[in-house]
Amino acid sequence: MPAFVGVVKLNSIGSSGVFHIGDVFAISPQSVTKTFAGAGSFNTGDGLHIYNYYSNTNTNDADVADENVVGNV
């Protein structure tokens, strides 16, 4: 059912975000990322004490594509 839309202000949208006004059957945003992190990288909170005396993150990635999204429309 069509709707009347008033003023719309869009400040920002992310790389895999979708901005759509109106009727739609399906919306399927897709994105692929690869994250490299060493020991203790994603710790959050108050008063953390993390002791990583030796940490090594191997970022050698020889293949060209890991997760292809080509053709996934």
Biopython code that builds the backbone (N, CA, C, O; Angstrom):
import numpy as np
from Bio.PDB.StructureBuilder import StructureBuilder

atoms = [
    (1, "MET", "N", (0.841, -1.164, 0.000)),
    (1, "MET", "CA", (0.000, 0.000, 0.000)),
    (1, "MET", "C", (0.891, 1.233, 0.000)),
    (1, "MET", "O", (1.754, 1.364, 0.868)),
    (2, "PRO", "N", (0.703, 2.126, -0.942)),
    (2, "PRO", "CA", (1.516, 3.342, -1.006)),
    (2, "PRO", "C", (1.282, 4.225, 0.215)),
    (2, "PRO", "O", (0.208, 4.225, 0.817)),
    (3, "ALA", "N", (2.316, 4.970, 0.554)),
    (3, "ALA", "CA", (2.247, 5.856, 1.711)),
    (3, "ALA", "C", (2.766, 7.227, 1.326)),
    (3, "ALA", "O", (3.542, 7.367, 0.381)),
    (4, "PHE", "N", (2.337, 8.228, 2.055)),
    (4, "PHE", "CA", (2.844, 9.572, 1.872)),
    (4, "PHE", "C", (3.971, 9.795, 2.872)),
    (4, "PHE", "O", (3.794, 9.610, 4.076)),
    (5, "VAL", "N", (5.128, 10.192, 2.361)),
    (5, "VAL", "CA", (6.298, 10.389, 3.200)),
    (5, "VAL", "C", (6.612, 11.871, 3.245)),
    (5, "VAL", "O", (6.641, 12.542, 2.213)),
    (6, "GLY", "N", (6.843, 12.370, 4.432)),
    (6, "GLY", "CA", (7.190, 13.776, 4.601)),
    (6, "GLY", "C", (8.672, 14.010, 4.357)),
    (6, "GLY", "O", (9.294, 13.315, 3.555)),
    (7, "VAL", "N", (9.223, 14.973, 5.040)),
    (7, "VAL", "CA", (10.622, 15.333, 4.887)),
    (7, "VAL", "C", (11.508, 14.236, 5.462)),
    (7, "VAL", "O", (11.245, 13.712, 6.545)),
    (8, "VAL", "N", (12.556, 13.897, 4.726)),
    (8, "VAL", "CA", (13.509, 12.880, 5.160)),
    (8, "VAL", "C", (14.892, 13.500, 5.162)),
    (8, "VAL", "O", (15.301, 14.121, 4.181)),
    (9, "LYS", "N", (15.616, 13.333, 6.263)),
    (9, "LYS", "CA", (16.992, 13.812, 6.352)),
    (9, "LYS", "C", (17.889, 12.622, 6.639)),
    (9, "LYS", "O", (17.726, 11.947, 7.656)),
    (10, "LEU", "N", (18.829, 12.366, 5.754)),
    (10, "LEU", "CA", (19.756, 11.259, 5.904)),
    (10, "LEU", "C", (21.137, 11.839, 6.156)),
    (10, "LEU", "O", (21.726, 12.461, 5.272)),
    (11, "ASN", "N", (21.657, 11.635, 7.368)),
    (11, "ASN", "CA", (22.976, 12.181, 7.709)),
    (11, "ASN", "C", (24.102, 11.324, 7.160)),
    (11, "ASN", "O", (25.056, 11.849, 6.584)),
    (12, "SER", "N", (24.005, 10.020, 7.331)),
    (12, "SER", "CA", (25.045, 9.136, 6.816)),
    (12, "SER", "C", (24.486, 7.727, 6.696)),
    (12, "SER", "O", (23.476, 7.381, 7.311)),
    (13, "ILE", "N", (25.165, 6.929, 5.894)),
    (13, "ILE", "CA", (24.780, 5.535, 5.729)),
    (13, "ILE", "C", (26.058, 4.728, 5.549)),
    (13, "ILE", "O", (26.993, 5.183, 4.891)),
    (14, "GLY", "N", (26.103, 3.547, 6.123)),
    (14, "GLY", "CA", (27.308, 2.725, 6.080)),
    (14, "GLY", "C", (27.502, 2.041, 4.742)),
    (14, "GLY", "O", (26.681, 2.179, 3.835)),
    (15, "SER", "N", (28.597, 1.299, 4.627)),
    (15, "SER", "CA", (28.935, 0.656, 3.354)),
    (15, "SER", "C", (27.964, -0.461, 2.990)),
    (15, "SER", "O", (27.753, -0.718, 1.805)),
    (16, "SER", "N", (27.370, -1.129, 3.968)),
    (16, "SER", "CA", (26.415, -2.188, 3.652)),
    (16, "SER", "C", (25.007, -1.802, 4.098)),
    (16, "SER", "O", (24.157, -2.672, 4.287)),
    (17, "GLY", "N", (24.760, -0.523, 4.266)),
    (17, "GLY", "CA", (23.446, -0.051, 4.691)),
    (17, "GLY", "C", (22.489, 0.088, 3.526)),
    (17, "GLY", "O", (22.900, 0.153, 2.367)),
    (18, "VAL", "N", (21.209, 0.133, 3.849)),
    (18, "VAL", "CA", (20.168, 0.285, 2.839)),
    (18, "VAL", "C", (19.264, 1.425, 3.253)),
    (18, "VAL", "O", (18.805, 1.478, 4.394)),
    (19, "PHE", "N", (19.003, 2.345, 2.326)),
    (19, "PHE", "CA", (18.053, 3.425, 2.553)),
    (19, "PHE", "C", (16.969, 3.292, 1.498)),
    (19, "PHE", "O", (17.226, 3.476, 0.308)),
    (20, "HIS", "N", (15.769, 2.976, 1.928)),
    (20, "HIS", "CA", (14.694, 2.727, 0.973)),
    (20, "HIS", "C", (13.415, 3.334, 1.500)),
    (20, "HIS", "O", (13.070, 3.180, 2.671)),
    (21, "ILE", "N", (12.713, 4.031, 0.614)),
    (21, "ILE", "CA", (11.390, 4.573, 0.937)),
    (21, "ILE", "C", (10.422, 4.053, -0.117)),
    (21, "ILE", "O", (10.644, 4.235, -1.314)),
    (22, "GLY", "N", (9.366, 3.415, 0.321)),
    (22, "GLY", "CA", (8.380, 2.899, -0.612)),
    (22, "GLY", "C", (8.182, 1.409, -0.455)),
    (22, "GLY", "O", (8.678, 0.791, 0.487)),
    (23, "ASP", "N", (7.443, 0.842, -1.402)),
    (23, "ASP", "CA", (7.166, -0.590, -1.364)),
    (23, "ASP", "C", (8.406, -1.376, -1.784)),
    (23, "ASP", "O", (9.150, -0.961, -2.673)),
    (24, "VAL", "N", (8.609, -2.502, -1.139)),
    (24, "VAL", "CA", (9.761, -3.335, -1.468)),
    (24, "VAL", "C", (9.401, -4.791, -1.188)),
    (24, "VAL", "O", (8.664, -5.091, -0.249)),
    (25, "PHE", "N", (9.926, -5.682, -2.010)),
    (25, "PHE", "CA", (9.690, -7.108, -1.801)),
    (25, "PHE", "C", (10.725, -7.698, -0.856)),
    (25, "PHE", "O", (10.374, -8.379, 0.107)),
    (26, "ALA", "N", (12.007, -7.436, -1.132)),
    (26, "ALA", "CA", (13.072, -7.975, -0.288)),
    (26, "ALA", "C", (14.279, -7.057, -0.359)),
    (26, "ALA", "O", (14.623, -6.550, -1.427)),
    (27, "ILE", "N", (14.917, -6.848, 0.782)),
    (27, "ILE", "CA", (16.156, -6.089, 0.849)),
    (27, "ILE", "C", (17.198, -6.998, 1.479)),
    (27, "ILE", "O", (16.978, -7.551, 2.557)),
    (28, "SER", "N", (18.333, -7.150, 0.806)),
    (28, "SER", "CA", (19.363, -8.045, 1.301)),
    (28, "SER", "C", (20.741, -7.415, 1.121)),
    (28, "SER", "O", (21.434, -7.725, 0.152)),
    (29, "PRO", "N", (21.150, -6.540, 2.035)),
    (29, "PRO", "CA", (22.497, -5.959, 1.914)),
    (29, "PRO", "C", (23.562, -7.001, 2.221)),
    (29, "PRO", "O", (23.369, -7.871, 3.070)),
    (30, "GLN", "N", (24.684, -6.905, 1.522)),
    (30, "GLN", "CA", (25.743, -7.883, 1.701)),
    (30, "GLN", "C", (27.079, -7.168, 1.788)),
    (30, "GLN", "O", (27.343, -6.227, 1.039)),
    (31, "SER", "N", (27.909, -7.615, 2.697)),
    (31, "SER", "CA", (29.262, -7.092, 2.784)),
    (31, "SER", "C", (30.164, -8.185, 3.337)),
    (31, "SER", "O", (29.709, -9.103, 4.019)),
    (32, "VAL", "N", (31.444, -8.070, 3.031)),
    (32, "VAL", "CA", (32.428, -9.047, 3.469)),
    (32, "VAL", "C", (33.603, -8.284, 4.068)),
    (32, "VAL", "O", (34.104, -7.334, 3.466)),
    (33, "THR", "N", (34.037, -8.694, 5.241)),
    (33, "THR", "CA", (35.202, -8.072, 5.868)),
    (33, "THR", "C", (36.112, -9.152, 6.432)),
    (33, "THR", "O", (35.674, -10.264, 6.727)),
    (34, "LYS", "N", (37.348, -8.814, 6.572)),
    (34, "LYS", "CA", (38.314, -9.712, 7.209)),
    (34, "LYS", "C", (39.009, -8.913, 8.299)),
    (34, "LYS", "O", (39.493, -7.808, 8.053)),
    (35, "THR", "N", (39.060, -9.461, 9.484)),
    (35, "THR", "CA", (39.642, -8.764, 10.624)),
    (35, "THR", "C", (40.818, -9.554, 11.172)),
    (35, "THR", "O", (40.708, -10.746, 11.459)),
    (36, "PHE", "N", (41.938, -8.872, 11.311)),
    (36, "PHE", "CA", (43.110, -9.460, 11.952)),
    (36, "PHE", "C", (43.278, -8.792, 13.304)),
    (36, "PHE", "O", (43.236, -7.565, 13.393)),
    (37, "ALA", "N", (43.466, -9.563, 14.341)),
    (37, "ALA", "CA", (43.648, -8.990, 15.669)),
    (37, "ALA", "C", (44.526, -9.915, 16.500)),
    (37, "ALA", "O", (44.465, -11.139, 16.386)),
    (38, "GLY", "N", (45.331, -9.299, 17.327)),
    (38, "GLY", "CA", (46.209, -10.058, 18.199)),
    (38, "GLY", "C", (45.540, -10.364, 19.518)),
    (38, "GLY", "O", (44.355, -10.092, 19.713)),
    (39, "ALA", "N", (46.307, -10.927, 20.409)),
    (39, "ALA", "CA", (45.779, -11.303, 21.719)),
    (39, "ALA", "C", (45.369, -10.063, 22.497)),
    (39, "ALA", "O", (46.116, -9.087, 22.563)),
    (40, "GLY", "N", (44.182, -10.103, 23.084)),
    (40, "GLY", "CA", (43.693, -8.989, 23.882)),
    (40, "GLY", "C", (43.165, -7.821, 23.091)),
    (40, "GLY", "O", (43.026, -6.732, 23.649)),
    (41, "SER", "N", (42.862, -7.988, 21.819)),
    (41, "SER", "CA", (42.446, -6.862, 20.982)),
    (41, "SER", "C", (41.014, -6.426, 21.224)),
    (41, "SER", "O", (40.734, -5.228, 21.189)),
    (42, "PHE", "N", (40.107, -7.342, 21.465)),
    (42, "PHE", "CA", (38.695, -6.993, 21.566)),
    (42, "PHE", "C", (38.181, -6.990, 23.000)),
    (42, "PHE", "O", (36.984, -7.167, 23.225)),
    (43, "ASN", "N", (39.047, -6.795, 23.950)),
    (43, "ASN", "CA", (38.621, -6.723, 25.344)),
    (43, "ASN", "C", (38.068, -5.342, 25.648)),
    (43, "ASN", "O", (38.692, -4.332, 25.322)),
    (44, "THR", "N", (36.899, -5.296, 26.272)),
    (44, "THR", "CA", (36.300, -4.022, 26.664)),
    (44, "THR", "C", (35.876, -4.109, 28.121)),
    (44, "THR", "O", (35.615, -5.194, 28.641)),
    (45, "GLY", "N", (35.812, -2.972, 28.762)),
    (45, "GLY", "CA", (35.374, -2.957, 30.146)),
    (45, "GLY", "C", (36.211, -2.017, 30.986)),
    (45, "GLY", "O", (37.143, -1.385, 30.490)),
    (46, "ASP", "N", (35.879, -1.929, 32.240)),
    (46, "ASP", "CA", (36.577, -1.057, 33.171)),
    (46, "ASP", "C", (37.577, -1.862, 33.989)),
    (46, "ASP", "O", (37.267, -2.957, 34.457)),
    (47, "GLY", "N", (38.760, -1.323, 34.156)),
    (47, "GLY", "CA", (39.752, -1.945, 35.017)),
    (47, "GLY", "C", (40.338, -3.234, 34.488)),
    (47, "GLY", "O", (40.602, -4.150, 35.267)),
    (48, "LEU", "N", (40.549, -3.333, 33.188)),
    (48, "LEU", "CA", (41.132, -4.555, 32.621)),
    (48, "LEU", "C", (42.645, -4.575, 32.836)),
    (48, "LEU", "O", (43.314, -3.547, 32.726)),
    (49, "HIS", "N", (43.157, -5.727, 33.137)),
    (49, "HIS", "CA", (44.598, -5.937, 33.239)),
    (49, "HIS", "C", (44.932, -7.115, 32.338)),
    (49, "HIS", "O", (44.671, -8.269, 32.678)),
    (50, "ILE", "N", (45.509, -6.810, 31.194)),
    (50, "ILE", "CA", (45.818, -7.836, 30.195)),
    (50, "ILE", "C", (47.329, -7.900, 30.052)),
    (50, "ILE", "O", (47.976, -6.884, 29.798)),
    (51, "TYR", "N", (47.887, -9.077, 30.214)),
    (51, "TYR", "CA", (49.330, -9.261, 30.132)),
    (51, "TYR", "C", (49.630, -10.197, 28.968)),
    (51, "TYR", "O", (49.497, -11.415, 29.087)),
    (52, "ASN", "N", (50.031, -9.624, 27.862)),
    (52, "ASN", "CA", (50.432, -10.391, 26.683)),
    (52, "ASN", "C", (51.903, -10.094, 26.441)),
    (52, "ASN", "O", (52.252, -9.118, 25.776)),
    (53, "TYR", "N", (52.738, -10.926, 26.975)),
    (53, "TYR", "CA", (54.171, -10.666, 26.873)),
    (53, "TYR", "C", (54.670, -10.897, 25.448)),
    (53, "TYR", "O", (55.571, -10.199, 24.983)),
    (54, "TYR", "N", (54.094, -11.860, 24.767)),
    (54, "TYR", "CA", (54.495, -12.123, 23.386)),
    (54, "TYR", "C", (53.240, -12.451, 22.589)),
    (54, "TYR", "O", (52.562, -13.442, 22.860)),
    (55, "SER", "N", (52.940, -11.621, 21.615)),
    (55, "SER", "CA", (51.768, -11.833, 20.773)),
    (55, "SER", "C", (52.159, -11.609, 19.322)),
    (55, "SER", "O", (52.793, -10.606, 18.996)),
    (56, "ASN", "N", (51.789, -12.527, 18.460)),
    (56, "ASN", "CA", (52.128, -12.433, 17.051)),
    (56, "ASN", "C", (50.880, -12.758, 16.243)),
    (56, "ASN", "O", (50.297, -13.828, 16.410)),
    (57, "THR", "N", (50.467, -11.849, 15.372)),
    (57, "THR", "CA", (49.307, -12.065, 14.508)),
    (57, "THR", "C", (49.793, -12.234, 13.078)),
    (57, "THR", "O", (50.379, -11.313, 12.509)),
    (58, "ASN", "N", (49.557, -13.387, 12.501)),
    (58, "ASN", "CA", (49.986, -13.682, 11.143)),
    (58, "ASN", "C", (48.949, -13.132, 10.166)),
    (58, "ASN", "O", (47.801, -13.576, 10.157)),
    (59, "THR", "N", (49.356, -12.168, 9.346)),
    (59, "THR", "CA", (48.437, -11.582, 8.365)),
    (59, "THR", "C", (48.821, -11.945, 6.937)),
    (59, "THR", "O", (48.404, -11.266, 5.999)),
    (60, "ASN", "N", (49.593, -12.982, 6.758)),
    (60, "ASN", "CA", (49.953, -13.434, 5.421)),
    (60, "ASN", "C", (48.781, -14.213, 4.840)),
    (60, "ASN", "O", (48.490, -15.324, 5.283)),
    (61, "ASP", "N", (48.108, -13.636, 3.851)),
    (61, "ASP", "CA", (46.938, -14.259, 3.228)),
    (61, "ASP", "C", (47.207, -14.375, 1.742)),
    (61, "ASP", "O", (47.081, -13.392, 1.011)),
    (62, "ALA", "N", (47.572, -15.548, 1.289)),
    (62, "ALA", "CA", (48.018, -15.731, -0.082)),
    (62, "ALA", "C", (46.879, -15.807, -1.098)),
    (62, "ALA", "O", (47.080, -15.476, -2.266)),
    (63, "ASP", "N", (45.688, -16.235, -0.676)),
    (63, "ASP", "CA", (44.604, -16.353, -1.655)),
    (63, "ASP", "C", (44.044, -14.971, -2.000)),
    (63, "ASP", "O", (44.162, -14.023, -1.223)),
    (64, "VAL", "N", (43.439, -14.884, -3.175)),
    (64, "VAL", "CA", (42.964, -13.594, -3.679)),
    (64, "VAL", "C", (41.616, -13.233, -3.064)),
    (64, "VAL", "O", (41.421, -12.098, -2.626)),
    (65, "ALA", "N", (40.701, -14.166, -3.025)),
    (65, "ALA", "CA", (39.358, -13.878, -2.546)),
    (65, "ALA", "C", (38.946, -14.924, -1.508)),
    (65, "ALA", "O", (39.120, -16.123, -1.725)),
    (66, "ASP", "N", (38.405, -14.467, -0.390)),
    (66, "ASP", "CA", (37.994, -15.387, 0.664)),
    (66, "ASP", "C", (36.493, -15.661, 0.632)),
    (66, "ASP", "O", (36.076, -16.818, 0.584)),
    (67, "GLU", "N", (35.691, -14.620, 0.658)),
    (67, "GLU", "CA", (34.235, -14.762, 0.654)),
    (67, "GLU", "C", (33.658, -13.941, -0.491)),
    (67, "GLU", "O", (33.484, -12.728, -0.368)),
    (68, "ASN", "N", (33.368, -14.590, -1.582)),
    (68, "ASN", "CA", (32.876, -13.883, -2.759)),
    (68, "ASN", "C", (31.375, -13.613, -2.620)),
    (68, "ASN", "O", (30.612, -14.494, -2.225)),
    (69, "VAL", "N", (30.968, -12.407, -2.944)),
    (69, "VAL", "CA", (29.565, -12.058, -2.958)),
    (69, "VAL", "C", (29.104, -11.710, -4.372)),
    (69, "VAL", "O", (28.036, -11.121, -4.542)),
    (70, "VAL", "N", (29.872, -12.057, -5.363)),
    (70, "VAL", "CA", (29.515, -11.795, -6.750)),
    (70, "VAL", "C", (28.364, -12.706, -7.147)),
    (70, "VAL", "O", (28.417, -13.914, -6.916)),
    (71, "GLY", "N", (27.351, -12.146, -7.727)),
    (71, "GLY", "CA", (26.195, -12.922, -8.156)),
    (71, "GLY", "C", (25.151, -13.152, -7.095)),
    (71, "GLY", "O", (24.090, -13.700, -7.393)),
    (72, "ASN", "N", (25.415, -12.748, -5.854)),
    (72, "ASN", "CA", (24.425, -12.877, -4.795)),
    (72, "ASN", "C", (23.575, -11.615, -4.768)),
    (72, "ASN", "O", (23.818, -10.702, -3.978)),
    (73, "VAL", "N", (22.604, -11.579, -5.617)),
    (73, "VAL", "CA", (21.774, -10.374, -5.740)),
    (73, "VAL", "C", (20.511, -10.540, -4.940)),
    (73, "VAL", "O", (19.675, -9.637, -4.911)),
]
sb = StructureBuilder()
sb.init_structure("model")
sb.init_model(0)
sb.init_chain("A")
sb.init_seg("    ")
for serial, (resi, resn, name, xyz) in enumerate(atoms, 1):
    if name == "N":
        sb.init_residue(resn, " ", resi, " ")
    sb.init_atom(name, np.array(xyz, "f"), 0.0, 1.0, " ", f" {name:<3s}", serial, name[0])
structure = sb.get_structure()
